[in-house]
Amino acid sequence: MTQATYVRTDTIPLAQLTPFPGNAKRGDVGTILTSLTRNGQYRSLVVQETDPGHYVVLAGNHTTQAIAAHGPGDCGMTVQVGAEERPCGVCGNQPWEPTARCEVVHCDEDTARRINLVDNRSSELGTWDETALAELIAGLDDDLGGTGYSDEDLADLLTAIDEATAEEEPPPEEQPAAPDTTPGAPDTTAAPAAAGDPSPPLPPPPGHVLMTLTYLPPDRDEAARLVVAARELFPTEGAPEIVLRALRALAALLDSRHSHDGVVTVSALLKAAGVDRP
């Protein structure tokens, strides 16, 4: 078995290209043709040179079909991009015979079959960061031509993200009832919580206010571990002072990005955190 060896990049007439025998993937040729007319052929086909002037398409069979579906130019089609009218990305609105840009390789038949299989399979094995995908689509300002996505696709994606976010949010915690201050009423403010129930938050000391920080469970555990570690270094101070010092140090780090060299020093961090350097 021989690995694929790159030979050259060439523009080859479609008449010299043969689809891969037994190609099992069924692609959306219409979507690919729409992309080609808008974006042009941004990715080469991968073809195996079997004989001089004869090639088998290993990867890009549906792009080949889309170019064939376009046919010879001038197709007369233009693409509206904002206020600009652009020519067809396939033929350029010029006389044109169907050709494709190809990466020509030499390999044996076993490797050719493996290349065809993995090219079709690898994209299916990937996953999506749906939030990042939605941001990419929404960033095109409602002009989704040549992307394979529609306004309805974006709306469905945003709905799915909202539903997933709602499922991840924990239910709101019930606030403890106000203590009964009627003379003679039992004192319940210091009653221990039932087993497995979270204890109600303690009232802040005089002159202090409550501030709630919300974490996902893994982040909450890490934050608690770091606070405990910080308390061991600063045993005379509580969690609020530790968090405040961390925020001051973060502010110093961010401010350093605007300095002439972008370097933050240990002294600057300690000074921002209000720590006397030993």
N, C-alpha and C positions, 0 to 999 in steps of 0.2 A: 504494500500500500504506500502511495506517495502523497505527501501533503500538497495542498494547493500552492502553486508558485506564481506570483504576480509576473505578468509579461509586459503589459502596457495598458494605457487608457486610450480608447479609440471611439470614434463615432461610426457606428455600423448601421447600414441599411437594414430595415426590418426583414427584408426578403432573405437575408442571410442568417436570421436568428430562428432557432427552433425551440418551441416550448419544452420544458423538462418533461420527459416521458413519465406519465403516471403522477404528475404533480397533484397532491391530495388537497391542497388548500383551495378554497373558493373565496376569492376576494371580492370587494365591492369596487368593480371597475369604474362605475359612474362617479363615485366619490374621488377616486384617484384621478380621473380625467378632469374633474372640476378643479382639483388641486393643481394639476399640470397647467391648465389654462391660466390660473391665477399666479402660481408661484414658479412655474417653469420646472424642468427636470432637475431637482436639487440633489438627487441621489442617483449614482450610476447603477446600472445592472451589473451583475456578476455573471460572466459567461465563460464557458469552457470551450477552448478552441480544439475541435476534434480533427479538423482538416483545414488546410489553407482556404480561407473564405467561408468556412462553415462553423457555426457556433451553437452551443446549447445553453439556454438560459438557466442558470442554477438558482439565482435569487433575483426577483423582480419580474416574475412572469406576468403578474397582473398589471404592472406598469407597461409592459410590452403590449398587452391587450388594450390598454387605455390609449396608447399612442396609435395603435392600429385602428381603434374606433374613431379617433380624430380624423385619420386619413390625410391625403395630401392637402397642402395649403395653397392659396389663402382661404382660411375658413370663414373670414369675415367677422369673427367674434372678437369683441373687445371687452375689457374688464374695467369697471368703474371703481377707482380707489379714491375715496373722498371726492375732491373736485377734479381729479385727474382721470382721464380716459387712457388706459394702457392697452397695447396690443396683446393678442393671445400669447400666452407663455410657451406654447408649443411651436407654432409656425411663425410667430411674429408678424402675422398678416402679410406674409410674403409667399411667393411661389416656393413650395417646399415638398420634398419627398420624405415619407416617414423614416426617421433614423432615431437611434438612441445612443446616448453616451454609455460606454461599457468599460468595466474593468475586466480585462482578458486574463484568464489564468490557465495554467496547465495542471492537470491532476488526473488520477485514474478514476475508474467508474465508481469504486467504493467510496472514495472521498467526495466525488460529485454528489452521490446520493446523500451522504451525511450533511453536506453543505445545504442542500435543498431542504432536508428535514429540520435542521436546527434553525435555519432562517425563518421557517414558518412557525416553529414551536417556541422560540425564545421570547417573542413578544407576548405570547399567551401566558407565559410563566411570570411575567411582571405584574406588579400591583400599582395602585394609584394612591397618591396623596391627594385626596379629593379637594381639600382646601386650597392647595397649591394649584390644582387643575382649574378650579373655579376662578382663582385670581388671574391665571393666564388668559382664560377665555374672556372674562369680564374686562380685561385690559385692552381688548381690541375695539372698544367703543361701539358695540352693536354691529360691527362689520365682520361677520364670521365666515365670509367667503373663502374657500380653499382650506378650511380647517377640519372639515368633516363634522363639525358641530353646528347645531341650530340654536335659536333663541329658546326653543322648548327644551333642548338638552340642558342648557344652562339653568333654566328654571327648575327642572327636575333635580339637577345636581345640588342646587342651593337648598331645595326642600329636604333632600336626603341628609345634607349636612346639619340643617336645623334640627331634624328629628333625632339624629345621632347625638347631637349636643344635648338635647333635652333629656335623652335617656341616661346620659352620663352624669347629669347634675343630681346631687343628692337631694332628697326631700328636705324642705325647710324644717329646722329644729323648732320645737315648741318652746316658747319662752316660759320660764317658771312663773307661777302665779305670784302676785304681790302678797307679802305676808299680812296676816290678819293682825291689826294693831289694836283690836278691841281689848279693853282691860280684862284680864283673866283668861284670854285665849292662849292656847298652847304655843310655845315657840317652835316653829318648824323651819326656821332659816338655816339651822345647822344640822338638819336631819340628814343622815347618810343616804346616798343614792342606792337604789336597788341594784342587786347584782347584775352586771352586764349593761347598766344604763350609764350614760355619761353624766358626770357631775355638773350641776349648773355652774356657770361662771361666777367667780367671786366678784363682789363689787370692787371697783377701783379705789385705791387709797385717796384720801382728800387731796384735791389739787390735780388729780390724774383723770384721764378719760380713757374709755375702752376703744381699741382699734382692732378690727377683725382682719386677719389674713386668711385667704382661702387657697388650699392646695389640693391637687389630686392626691390620692392615697400614697403612692410611692414618694412623691415630693414631700408630703407631710412627714413621713417617717424620716426622710433624709434631713429635713429642716429641724426636727426634734433632736436628731442625733448631733447635728452641728451646734445647736444651742447648748446641749449638755456639755459638749466638748469645750465650747467657749466659756461656759460657767466655771469649768475647771481652771481655765487660764485667768479668769477674772472673778474669783469667788465672792467678792464683795458686791458684785453688781448682779442685777436680775436680767431676765430676758429682754425687757423693753430697751434697756441701755445697750445690750449687745446688738439687737437689731438696728438701733439707731446708729451705732458706730459703724456697722456694716454698710448702711445706706450712705453714710458720710464718706466712707472709703470708696464706695462705688461712684459717688459724685466726683471724687478726686480723680478716679480712673478715667471717667468720661471727659472731665475737663482737660486731662493730659493730652487728649487727641487734638486739642486746639493749640498746644504748645508748639514751639518752633521745631522740636525734634520728636514730638509724640511719645516721649518717654516719661513714665511715672516712676518716681523714686519711692523707696521705702519710707524715707522721712516725710514725704508728702502724704502718704497713706496714713502714717501714724498721727501726723498733725491733724489731718481731716477727721480721723476717728477720735481725736481728743485724748490720745494716749501719750504719756510722757515717755520718751525714749530713755531706756536705762543707760 
